[in-house]
Amino acid sequence: MARERRTIGELLAASGAFVGDHDDLVECLEQSALGIHVVDGTGAIVWVNAALCAALGRAPDDCVGRHAAELHVDPDVFTDIWARLGAGERVRGRPARLRGASGTCDVVLSASAGRDAHGNLAGARFCVRAPAVPPDPAAAAIVDAAPLGFVRAQLDGTVLAVNRALCELLDRPTAELVGSDLFALTHPDDRQFDQDKFAQLCEGQIRSYALAKRLLRGDGSSVWTRLHAGVVRGPEGQPRFYFGIVEDIDARRRAEDDRRRRERQYEILTRLSPVGIFLGEADSECVFVNEEWVRITGRTLPEVRGGGWRRALHPDDAERVIAGCRRAFTDGALFTAEWRMLRPDGATVWVLGRFAGVVDDGARRLYVGTITDITARVRAELDRARLAVIVENAADALFLLHSDGTVAIWNPGAEKLLGRPGDALRGRFIGDLVPGHRRDVAAALRRVLAGEVVREIEAQVQRDDDGLSSVTVTACPVHDPSGEVSAISVILHDVTELKDVEQALRTSEARFRSLVEATAQIVWSTKPSGEAFEDAPSWRAFTGQTYEQLLGAGWLDAVAPEDRPRVREEWQHIASGREPGSMAYRLRRADGTYAHTEVRAVPMFGSDGEVREWVGVCVDVSDKRRIEEQREALVTDLRRAMHYQEMFMAVLGHDLRSPLSAILMATSLGLRRSSDDRTRRVLHQIASSGHRMLRMIEQLLDVTRIRAAGGLEIRPTRADLAAICRTIIDEHQQANPAARVVLDVRGDTRGTWDVDRLSQLASNLIGNAIQHAEGTPVATAQVDGRDAGVVRFVVHNRGTIAPDLLGAIFDPFQRAAKGSAKTAGLGLGLYITEQIALAHGGSVAVESTRTGGTYFRVELPRHPEPATLSPPGARDPEGVPLVRGDVVG
C-alpha cells in the first residue's frame, strides 16, 4: 500500500504541480475539496480522491483501473485533452461531462502531464476545478411534474434522463428508459426519418426540429406523439447532449385518421353512388357535387359552384325547384319533386330530386340534395301515353286477340271500320269479321302463334250496313316476359280508297302516255342498266330512228360521233347510281343536222326501293346556246372597251399632270414675287383650282389602278392612326380657319398600315365632314384602339345624306349631296376611301339620320393581311384586266 502511495506521489510530482514528500502529497490531496484523479501512461485511472468519488457518486474501486475516457460522457473530449498533453500543452478550464452513478456531472477540467527522466508521457493529473452545480430542485420538480414528456440523451442516442410524464406515456419505468437506445423507442416506420433529423441536428445543419412520430409502449403498442428536439452546446459551440419534449397527440391523430377515413369512405360512397349528390352552404350555396351529378347534368363543380347550379335547371322548372329548395333550407323539411335538367349541349334530362336542410357540428346551416336520372322512365311513360293516343286515334282497326283468335281489345278505329259497337266485337273470332276469308285468317293465325309475322293479306270485311270494305290484314305475335306468344296483334287497314286511287292512277298513266306522244320535247325511258327497252315516239320523230334501231344502246348512234364516247361514259356513271343526272350532247335531227340538247334523267323506284327504270327528257337548246354565244361576245367587247377606257384615263391623267404642275409652279413663283393684291388673289384662285384639278387627276389615277390591278396596293409600316388624324386635322384647319374638328383618342391606336393611304382616307372623311356640315363647319373624329385586334375610326357631323343616296354613296362618281353648292370634285373620294379600307382588310360604313347627323365608321385590323377578291394584276383569258370583285377562274 505504501508502495502504491509512493508511486502515485511520484506521478503527481512528475506533473510539475506539486513538490515535497510523496506520501504527504497524497495525504493532502485525499483531503482536498476538489475532485482529482491520476492516470498512468495508458490513460488508466490509478488513483482518485474522496471529493471526486462524492461528486460522481461512485466508490474508488468503481473508478480505479478503468480508462479515464469511460468517465466522460463525451469521449472525444478526453481524446482531445490526452492529445494536447502528449503534445506538451497544459490544459486549463476545459468544460466536460463526467458519467456519474445517477446521471451526468458537468465539470471544468484542468490537466497536466507527468513525464519520466527521458521526457516521455508517464501519466497525468486531472483536477475538477469547478464541478457542475447540482440541478435546481425546483426546476427538477417542474420538469418531473410537467404534463409533457422530457428526455435527455447522449449524442449517441443513449437516454440519460426522463421525467414522469414520459414514463406514464410509454408505460415504462425510469430504470428501463435510462440507458436505453433513444431510437429503439421509436416505431420502425418512423425511425429512419427521426435519425436523419437527429444527425442534421448534431452536425449543426438545423437548430431544432419537430415531427410527429409513433413511440413504442411497454406492451408493444404505439402512441402518436409530437417531438420537439434540440441540442445543448458548450461555450465553443460543440454539442454536449440532446433533449426532447414529447407531446401526446395520439387521441387527436387517431381522431384525424378517423376523420380522413370517414372522408375517404364518404368520397368512395359519393363516387360509387348511383344518384347525383349536391352539398350547399348558406353563404356560398353549392360547394360540392359528385361524379354522378356531373354525369347527369354535364356540368362540373367549377361551373355550378355558388349559384351556377341554377343554370342547370330547365327554364320551365327553375322557379318551382328553387322555391322548394329554399323552403327545405329554411324549414328543414324534405323537398321532393321531378323536374328537368338542361345539359350544356341542349339535351334535357328528367330527374327525381330531393333536398333537405341540415345543421352541422359548427351550427352552420347546410342543405343536401340528390338527383336520380329518371329520363328512361319518363320517356317510357311518355311513349306509352303517346302509344295510347296513337292507338286511340288510329284510323286503322287495331285488335288484340287471345291465343284462340277471339277479340279481347279493340280501338275506336275498329268500331268505325265495322260500323258496330265494341261490345258486339268482344269474344268474336276474327275470321268471322272477314267473310269468305275465314280459312285464310285461321291459317295466318297459326303461323303467328308459331312466331311468324303475317303481312298484308288482302280481304274484305262486312260492315254493319252490309257493305264491304277492302282491307289488308297484318298480324304479329305478342310475347310475354318468358318469350312465349301470349296474344296476337291484328291490324285491318282500309284500302278501299287506295283501290280507287290505283284505278285512277292507271287511267292517269294512260293519259300521260298520250301526252308524251303529243309533246314537243323528247321523252324516253330505259331499263335500270341504261338500255332502251320500250318505244319512244318523240325520239323517233326527232332523230328519224326506228323502234328497232333505238333499242338497247342503239340510241347512241343518233349522238354526234365526237360526243359519243363521252356520252356513253357519263350515261353509264348515271345509270350505276340512284340520283338524278344530267348531261349535254349534240343530237342528230332527222334531216341530218345536229341540235344542242340538254338531257335530264330521273330514276323511278319500285316498292322494294330498287331502281325500276330511268325516265328522261331531251330539250333542244340550240337557240339558247346561240343567244349565250352572242351575249359572251358582247361581254368580251364591253370588257375590251373598259380596258381601253382605263388606259385612256391613265394616259390622260399622266399627260395632264405635267402642264398642271407647270401651272402650279408658275403660280407659286408669281405669289412669291408679286406684291399686287389683285394679282395675288387671281393667283390664289388659279392655285386653288390647280390643286383641285390635281386631286381629281390623282383620284382618276387611283380608280384606274383599282380597276386595272384588282384593288389598291398598300405598303404597310408601323403607324399611329391618331397621329395621322392630328396631322390631317391641322392641315384642314389651316386651309379653313373657320372649321373646328374635335379629336377623341381612346386606347392604343398603333398598328401596321400604309401611312399615305390612311392619310388619304382620313383626309377624305374629315374634309367631307367639314364641307357638308350644317351651319358652322364643326366635326368630331374618334380613334378607338381599345380592341386588341381592331382599331375603329369614326367621323361625325350634323349634316345629313338623302336616303336615296345612301345605298350608292361608295360607288364611283357619286356625290353625297347632288346639286349642293358645297359639292366639288368627281365623286370619287368615298369610293377610294372604301377601297383603301378594303385593301387593309377592313370596312367602312355610313349611317345618316335627321336627328343624329352623319357617321362614317371605319374598322381596320391592327395588323392586316391585304384583302382583295381578285389578286392585283389578274386578267381574264383574253387579257382584259379583272376589276375588283370579279370571280377568278
MOJO-V573479 format. One record per backbone hydrogen bond with DSSP energy under -0.5 kcal/mol. NH is the residue of the N-H (numbers start at 1). CO is the residue of the C=O. If there is no record, write none. Layout:
# MOJO-V573479
nh/co
NH/CO
NH/CO
This chain:
# MOJO-V573479
nh/co
5/1
6/2
7/3
8/4
9/5
10/6
11/7
12/8
13/9
14/10
15/11
15/12
16/13
17/12
18/12
25/21
26/22
27/23
28/24
29/25
30/26
31/27
31/28
32/29
35/128
37/126
38/47
39/124
40/44
41/122
43/40
45/66
46/38
47/38
49/36
50/30
53/49
54/50
55/51
56/52
57/53
58/53
62/59
63/60
64/60
65/45
66/63
68/43
70/67
71/68
72/69
73/97
74/97
75/73
77/74
78/74
79/75
80/76
81/77
82/78
83/79
84/80
85/81
86/82
87/83
88/85
89/84
91/111
92/90
94/109
95/93
96/107
98/105
99/71
100/98
100/103
101/56
105/98
106/104
107/96
107/105
109/94
110/127
111/91
112/125
114/123
115/14
116/120
119/116
122/114
122/120
123/114
124/39
125/112
126/37
127/110
128/35
129/108
129/127
130/108
132/106
140/136
141/137
142/138
143/139
144/140
145/141
146/142
146/143
149/246
151/244
152/161
153/242
154/158
157/154
159/180
160/152
161/152
163/150
167/163
168/164
169/165
170/166
171/167
172/167
177/173
178/174
179/159
180/177
182/157
182/180
184/181
185/181
185/182
186/183
187/214
190/187
191/187
192/188
194/190
195/191
196/192
197/193
198/194
199/195
200/196
201/197
202/198
203/199
204/201
205/200
206/200
209/229
211/227
213/211
213/225
215/223
216/185
217/221
218/170
220/217
223/215
225/213
226/247
227/211
227/225
228/245
229/209
229/227
230/243
231/207
232/241
234/238
237/234
240/232
241/232
242/153
243/230
244/151
245/228
246/149
247/226
247/245
249/224
249/247
250/224
253/249
254/250
255/251
256/252
257/253
258/254
259/255
260/256
261/257
262/258
263/259
264/260
265/261
266/262
267/263
268/264
269/265
270/266
271/267
272/268
273/269
276/371
278/369
279/288
280/367
281/285
282/365
285/281
286/306
287/279
288/279
290/277
294/290
295/291
296/292
297/293
298/294
303/300
304/300
304/301
305/301
306/286
308/305
309/304
310/307
311/308
312/309
313/310
314/340
317/314
318/314
319/315
321/317
322/318
323/319
324/320
325/321
326/322
327/323
328/324
329/325
330/326
331/327
332/328
333/327
335/355
336/334
337/353
339/351
341/349
342/312
343/341
343/347
346/343
349/341
351/339
352/372
353/337
353/351
354/370
355/335
356/368
357/328
358/366
360/364
363/360
366/358
366/364
367/280
368/356
369/278
370/354
371/276
372/352
374/350
374/372
375/350
378/374
379/375
380/376
381/377
382/378
383/379
384/380
385/381
386/382
387/383
388/384
389/385
390/386
391/387
392/388
393/389
394/390
397/492
398/396
399/490
400/409
401/399
401/488
402/406
405/402
407/428
408/400
409/400
411/398
414/411
415/411
416/412
417/413
418/414
419/415
420/415
424/421
425/422
426/422
427/407
428/425
430/405
432/429
433/430
434/431
437/434
441/437
442/438
443/439
444/440
445/441
446/442
447/443
448/444
449/445
450/446
451/448
452/447
454/452
454/475
455/453
457/473
458/456
459/471
461/469
462/433
463/461
463/467
464/418
466/463
469/461
471/459
472/493
473/457
474/472
474/491
475/454
476/489
478/487
479/477
480/484
483/480
486/478
486/484
487/478
488/401
489/476
490/399
491/474
492/397
493/472
493/491
494/492
495/470
495/493
496/470
499/495
500/496
501/497
502/498
503/499
504/500
505/501
506/502
507/503
508/504
509/505
510/506
511/507
512/508
513/509
514/510
515/511
516/512
517/513
518/514
519/515
522/618
523/521
524/616
526/614
527/531
530/527
532/552
533/525
534/525
539/536
540/536
541/537
542/538
543/539
544/540
550/546
551/547
552/532
554/551
555/550
556/553
557/554
558/555
559/556
560/586
563/560
564/560
565/561
567/563
568/564
569/565
570/566
571/567
572/568
573/569
574/570
575/571
576/572
577/574
581/601
583/599
585/597
587/585
587/595
588/558
589/593
590/542
592/589
595/587
597/585
598/619
599/583
600/617
601/581
602/615
604/613
605/603
606/610
609/606
612/604
613/604
614/526
615/602
616/524
617/600
618/522
619/598
621/596
621/619
625/621
626/622
627/623
628/624
629/625
630/626
631/627
632/628
633/629
634/630
635/631
636/632
637/633
638/634
639/635
640/636
641/637
642/638
643/639
644/640
645/641
646/642
647/643
648/644
649/645
650/646
651/647
652/648
653/649
654/650
655/651
656/652
657/653
658/654
659/655
660/656
661/657
662/658
663/659
664/660
665/661
666/662
667/663
668/664
669/665
670/666
671/667
672/668
673/669
674/670
680/676
681/677
682/678
683/679
684/680
685/681
686/682
687/683
688/684
689/685
690/686
691/687
692/688
693/689
694/690
695/691
696/692
697/693
698/694
699/695
700/696
701/697
702/698
703/699
704/700
705/701
706/702
707/703
708/704
709/705
710/706
711/705
711/706
717/753
719/751
721/719
721/749
724/720
725/721
726/722
727/723
728/724
729/725
730/726
731/727
732/728
733/729
734/730
735/731
736/732
739/736
740/777
742/779
743/741
744/781
745/743
746/783
748/785
749/747
751/719
752/862
753/717
753/751
755/753
758/754
759/755
760/756
761/757
762/758
763/759
764/760
765/761
766/762
767/763
768/764
769/765
770/766
771/767
772/768
773/770
778/776
779/740
780/796
781/742
782/794
783/744
784/782
784/792
785/746
785/783
791/860
792/784
793/858
794/782
795/856
796/780
797/854
798/778
802/816
805/802
806/802
806/803
807/803
808/805
809/806
811/808
813/827
814/811
814/827
820/817
823/820
832/828
833/829
834/830
835/831
836/832
837/833
838/834
839/835
840/836
840/837
841/838
842/837
843/859
845/857
847/855
849/853
853/849
854/797
855/847
856/795
857/845
857/855
858/793
858/856
859/843
860/791
862/789
864/752
864/861
866/864
867/838
868/866
870/710
874/871
876/880
879/876
882/874
886/883
